[in-house]
Each structure stands twice: as C-alpha cells, then as structure tokens.
C-alpha cells in the first residue's frame, strides 16, 4: 500500500458546494486531522486551519449548509484553528459510493479558490481508481506524488468494515485482548447478538487487516 497525494483543479461540481462569498473571504482551508469520517453518510469531524484573505476573519466566513463549528482552538488575525463537523448535501452523497473503493482518506488535505489537494492510502488498483474518479468529479490533475504508507490509529480503523470495527472495539473494551482474557468469544457473541462463528470471523479479518496495514512494505 502507498500514500498518494494529488493536486487538481477545483471543478464546478465541488465549487457549487460553497457560496461565492466563501472564497472571497477564505484563502485556504487545511485539514489538520480527521477525527471521524463516514464517506457513505457524507459526514466528517475534524480539525482544520482556516486562513482568510487580508481584511477578513473567521466571523466573516459563510459556511456551506451542514457545516458547523464546534470549537475554536486558536484565532489570530486571519488564521483560525477549529473543530468542525460537516455533512454533505444529499445531492453530493450520490458520489459517496464511488469513493468507497478500499481507500483510506488521510492528510494533507488543502482547499483553495482554484485547487484541491487530497491524500489517500491504498493499493495500486485503488489508487488508480481514485485517479480516474478525480478526473471525472474533482477536476484536471496538476500533480501526483507518492509516499510510503504510514498509519495512525484513525487510519487503521478505517481499513475495517463497520461490523469489524464494532466487534473488535467491543472485544477490546471487554478485555478480550488482555492477558489473561476477561471475556470469551461466547461472551462477545452474546453481547453483540452475533453467532460465535461470525464474531470469530470478524475478529480474524480485522486482526489480519490491521497487521497487514502495519507491516505494509515489509516482507
């Protein structure tokens, strides 16, 4: 797996999500950290740095519908760092199915008036799929670079399916990975409402996926 960083021209499809005044006020938005992302539902929770054009501040920004500021960590003149929550309009959620192709969304992610830079982790097939989608949905590609994939806790969890996440988090919370174990597969089965065989399968696949991600690039 590799990390791919793509810079492309901002398409009209994306630009329509923002009102005209947004880019009059905002010079750039940089996503510093993704806390939670549900591409299927079009929701995101993260920490971002907003830099406004000269003469403007955070109070002048007209955020698109569905975007909420939950907390402002730092505000100094034209620069602000804040915790935000965003929900894409239903019309944009149509495209979410195209973006669930074994891809892990990560940083850096930067948006300006005329370009967007995004970063994803995936295997060669998935990255090539993203490049094809980029040309169709986001805009003309200006630059592409690749790095060795590195994973944080958020990234590792995003390699799992929703059900795998739920089962492995339940197992961790109840002490399945402690030594000695405080819970059995039968207990997890009862708590989750799944059969023992299904629980075992979810844990096995989740553990394998996490190990493969951690050891990506090593033989």
LUMFIVEX-903710 format. One record per residue (C-alpha): x negated, y, z negated; residue in three letters. Coordinates in Angstrom, 3 decimals, decimal comma. Each point is the difference from the previous one (the first is absolute). Layout:
KOLKE        xx        yy        zz    r
KOLKE         X         Y         Z  ALA
...
END
This chain:
KOLKE        xx        yy        zz    r
KOLKE     0,000     0,000     0,000  UNK
KOLKE    -1,146     3,548     0,746  UNK
KOLKE     1,032     3,519    -0,878  UNK
KOLKE     0,976     2,118     2,995  UNK
KOLKE     0,185     3,797    -0,101  UNK
KOLKE     1,929     1,577     2,873  UNK
KOLKE     0,314     3,652     0,953  UNK
KOLKE     2,776     0,835     2,430  UNK
KOLKE     1,959     2,940     1,319  UNK
KOLKE     3,200     0,687    -1,914  UNK
KOLKE     2,941    -1,107     2,119  UNK
KOLKE     3,388     1,652     0,264  UNK
KOLKE     1,554    -3,031    -1,723  UNK
KOLKE    -1,974     0,694    -3,172  UNK
KOLKE     0,149     3,780     0,293  UNK
KOLKE     3,813    -0,038    -0,009  UNK
KOLKE    -0,110    -1,350    -3,557  UNK
KOLKE    -1,356     3,399    -1,140  UNK
KOLKE     1,629     3,390     0,366  UNK
KOLKE    -1,803     2,704     1,955  UNK
KOLKE    -0,928     2,011    -3,085  UNK
KOLKE    -1,720    -2,999    -1,598  UNK
KOLKE    -3,004     0,304     2,320  UNK
KOLKE     0,062     3,789    -0,186  UNK
KOLKE    -0,651    -0,363    -3,734  UNK
KOLKE    -1,974    -3,242    -0,227  UNK
KOLKE    -3,483    -0,282     1,474  UNK
KOLKE    -0,541    -3,659    -0,950  UNK
KOLKE     1,316    -2,810    -2,163  UNK
KOLKE    -2,387    -2,691    -1,219  UNK
KOLKE     1,326    -3,135    -1,660  UNK
KOLKE    -2,443    -0,652    -2,829  UNK
KOLKE     1,558    -3,114    -1,421  UNK
KOLKE     2,919    -2,256     0,872  UNK
KOLKE     1,732    -1,141    -3,177  UNK
KOLKE     2,909    -1,834     1,536  UNK
KOLKE     1,064    -0,525     3,599  UNK
KOLKE     3,007    -1,822     1,405  UNK
KOLKE    -0,232     0,300     3,782  UNK
KOLKE     3,180    -2,005     0,507  UNK
KOLKE     2,062     2,479    -2,071  UNK
KOLKE    -2,004     3,019     1,109  UNK
KOLKE    -0,997     1,054    -3,536  UNK
KOLKE    -3,352     1,178    -1,289  UNK
KOLKE    -1,412     1,135    -3,341  UNK
KOLKE    -3,424     1,575     0,028  UNK
KOLKE    -2,412     2,754    -0,937  UNK
KOLKE    -0,737     2,579     2,673  UNK
KOLKE    -2,050     3,153     0,480  UNK
KOLKE     1,783     2,839     1,784  UNK
KOLKE    -2,005     2,883     1,456  UNK
KOLKE     2,049     2,988     1,116  UNK
KOLKE    -0,863     2,563     2,624  UNK
KOLKE    -1,328     3,358    -1,282  UNK
KOLKE     2,651     2,002    -1,804  UNK
KOLKE     2,175    -3,006    -0,860  UNK
KOLKE     0,298    -2,239    -3,059  UNK
KOLKE     1,800    -3,147    -1,112  UNK
KOLKE     3,156     1,995    -0,746  UNK
KOLKE     0,303     0,981     3,672  UNK
KOLKE     0,121    -3,577     1,318  UNK
KOLKE     3,342    -1,219     1,339  UNK
KOLKE    -0,291    -3,766    -0,395  UNK
KOLKE     1,904    -2,308     2,362  UNK
KOLKE     3,162    -1,715    -1,285  UNK
KOLKE    -0,744    -2,901    -2,312  UNK
KOLKE    -3,300     1,429    -1,271  UNK
KOLKE    -0,216     0,863    -3,703  UNK
KOLKE    -2,816     1,409    -2,146  UNK
KOLKE    -0,082    -1,976    -3,242  UNK
KOLKE    -2,953     1,744    -1,619  UNK
KOLKE    -2,629     2,624     0,850  UNK
KOLKE    -3,408    -1,021    -1,332  UNK
KOLKE    -1,979     2,969     1,231  UNK
KOLKE     0,795     3,256     1,779  UNK
KOLKE    -2,630     2,519     0,971  UNK
KOLKE     0,846     2,611     2,600  UNK
KOLKE     0,659    -1,735     3,294  UNK
KOLKE    -0,875    -3,519    -1,251  UNK
KOLKE     2,260    -2,291    -2,037  UNK
KOLKE    -0,252    -3,621    -1,143  UNK
KOLKE     3,326    -1,602    -0,797  UNK
KOLKE     1,911    -3,207    -0,580  UNK
KOLKE     2,703    -0,400     2,615  UNK
KOLKE     2,716    -2,396     1,051  UNK
KOLKE     1,217    -0,217     3,557  UNK
KOLKE     2,797    -1,830     1,780  UNK
KOLKE     0,113    -0,039     3,779  UNK
KOLKE     3,357     0,811     1,654  UNK
KOLKE     2,001    -2,970     1,217  UNK
KOLKE    -0,837     0,910     3,606  UNK
KOLKE    -3,714    -0,490    -0,748  UNK
KOLKE     0,510    -3,204    -1,946  UNK
KOLKE     0,828    -1,619     3,334  UNK
KOLKE    -3,725     0,055     0,734  UNK
KOLKE    -0,955    -1,708    -3,270  UNK
KOLKE     0,398    -3,456     1,488  UNK
KOLKE    -2,739     0,788     2,494  UNK
KOLKE    -2,413     0,876    -2,828  UNK
KOLKE     0,285    -3,199    -2,040  UNK
KOLKE    -2,482    -1,951     2,065  UNK
KOLKE    -2,366    -1,363    -2,700  UNK
KOLKE    -1,341     3,512    -0,577  UNK
KOLKE    -1,179     1,548    -3,274  UNK
KOLKE     0,400     3,784    -0,061  UNK
KOLKE    -2,809     1,800    -1,832  UNK
KOLKE    -1,880     3,319    -0,115  UNK
KOLKE    -1,170     2,330     1,478  UNK
KOLKE     3,271     1,262     1,437  UNK
KOLKE    -0,006     3,620     1,164  UNK
KOLKE     2,690     2,047     1,746  UNK
KOLKE    -0,460     3,385     1,680  UNK
KOLKE     1,953     2,070     2,484  UNK
KOLKE    -1,383    -1,852     3,008  UNK
KOLKE    -1,421    -3,319    -1,197  UNK
KOLKE     0,376    -2,889    -2,360  UNK
KOLKE    -2,713    -2,261    -1,401  UNK
KOLKE     1,080    -3,322    -1,456  UNK
KOLKE    -1,850    -2,981    -1,440  UNK
KOLKE     1,055    -3,646    -0,016  UNK
KOLKE    -1,550    -3,357    -0,879  UNK
KOLKE     0,693    -3,129     2,006  UNK
KOLKE    -1,355    -2,716     2,213  UNK
KOLKE    -0,904     0,629     3,638  UNK
KOLKE     3,434    -0,961     1,334  UNK
KOLKE     1,825     2,287    -2,446  UNK
KOLKE    -2,298     2,957     0,632  UNK
KOLKE     0,437    -0,311     3,766  UNK
KOLKE     3,762    -0,125    -0,550  UNK
KOLKE    -0,204     3,253    -1,994  UNK
KOLKE    -1,941     1,693     2,786  UNK
KOLKE     2,709    -0,897     2,513  UNK
KOLKE     2,675     1,367    -2,346  UNK
KOLKE    -2,016     3,153    -0,602  UNK
KOLKE    -0,010     0,855     3,697  UNK
KOLKE     3,767    -0,518     0,138  UNK
KOLKE     1,173     1,570    -3,270  UNK
KOLKE    -2,655     2,370    -1,357  UNK
KOLKE    -1,832     1,525     2,936  UNK
KOLKE    -3,149    -0,035     2,102  UNK
KOLKE    -2,962    -1,594    -1,793  UNK
KOLKE    -2,978     2,330    -0,424  UNK
KOLKE    -2,390    -2,131    -2,024  UNK
KOLKE    -0,297    -3,474    -1,567  UNK
KOLKE    -2,525    -1,225    -2,555  UNK
KOLKE    -0,397    -3,233    -1,955  UNK
KOLKE    -1,328    -0,824    -3,462  UNK
KOLKE    -0,388    -3,105    -2,090  UNK
KOLKE     3,247    -0,619    -1,873  UNK
KOLKE    -0,069     0,744    -3,722  UNK
KOLKE     2,988    -0,675    -2,206  UNK
KOLKE     1,387     1,722    -3,067  UNK
KOLKE     2,769    -1,453    -2,206  UNK
KOLKE     2,691     1,718     2,061  UNK
KOLKE    -1,394    -1,323     3,281  UNK
KOLKE    -0,204    -3,572    -1,275  UNK
KOLKE     3,628    -0,021    -1,099  UNK
KOLKE     1,068     1,291     3,406  UNK
KOLKE    -1,464    -3,111     1,636  UNK
KOLKE     2,760    -2,039    -1,697  UNK
KOLKE     3,663    -0,416     0,877  UNK
KOLKE     2,567     1,531    -2,356  UNK
KOLKE     0,867    -3,389    -1,479  UNK
KOLKE    -3,667    -0,907    -0,476  UNK
KOLKE    -0,528     3,318    -1,795  UNK
KOLKE     2,951    -0,616    -2,305  UNK
KOLKE    -1,056    -3,551    -0,912  UNK
KOLKE    -3,692     0,729    -0,578  UNK
KOLKE     0,801     3,121    -2,065  UNK
KOLKE     2,437    -2,019    -2,107  UNK
KOLKE    -2,644    -2,699    -0,467  UNK
KOLKE    -2,614     2,569    -1,030  UNK
KOLKE     2,362     1,780    -2,396  UNK
KOLKE     1,028    -3,235    -1,703  UNK
KOLKE    -3,572    -1,217    -0,501  UNK
KOLKE    -0,322    -2,618     2,733  UNK
KOLKE    -3,553     1,152     0,775  UNK
KOLKE    -1,181     0,125    -3,609  UNK
KOLKE    -2,174    -2,752    -1,457  UNK
KOLKE     1,710    -1,988    -1,370  UNK
KOLKE     3,113     0,645     2,053  UNK
KOLKE     3,000     1,352    -1,903  UNK
KOLKE     2,552    -1,020     2,605  UNK
KOLKE     0,532    -2,896     2,408  UNK
KOLKE     1,287    -0,200     3,556  UNK
KOLKE     3,259    -1,318    -1,437  UNK
KOLKE     0,310     3,131    -2,154  UNK
KOLKE    -0,660     2,294     2,966  UNK
KOLKE     2,556    -1,991     1,994  UNK
KOLKE     2,627     0,543    -2,697  UNK
KOLKE    -0,755     3,722    -0,366  UNK
KOLKE    -0,064     0,677     3,729  UNK
KOLKE     2,946    -2,184     0,958  UNK
KOLKE    -2,136    -1,798     2,582  UNK
KOLKE    -0,848    -3,662     0,213  UNK
KOLKE    -3,316    -1,191    -1,422  UNK
KOLKE    -1,181    -0,955     3,486  UNK
KOLKE     0,839     3,460     1,359  UNK
KOLKE    -1,801     1,721    -2,901  UNK
KOLKE    -3,074    -2,158     0,564  UNK
KOLKE     0,037     0,786     3,717  UNK
KOLKE     0,306     3,764    -0,571  UNK
KOLKE    -2,850    -0,017    -2,528  UNK
KOLKE    -2,225    -2,109     2,235  UNK
KOLKE     0,511     2,247     3,022  UNK
KOLKE    -0,399     3,184    -2,076  UNK
KOLKE    -3,217    -1,229    -1,614  UNK
KOLKE    -1,409    -1,094     3,362  UNK
KOLKE     0,884     3,328     1,635  UNK
KOLKE    -1,622     2,011    -2,814  UNK
KOLKE    -3,167    -2,138     0,065  UNK
KOLKE    -0,256     0,219     3,779  UNK
KOLKE     0,366     3,782    -0,178  UNK
KOLKE    -2,583     0,353    -2,764  UNK
KOLKE    -2,498    -2,161     1,846  UNK
KOLKE     0,670     1,392     3,480  UNK
KOLKE    -3,278     0,068     1,920  UNK
KOLKE    -1,690    -2,584    -2,204  UNK
KOLKE    -0,571    -3,569     1,121  UNK
END
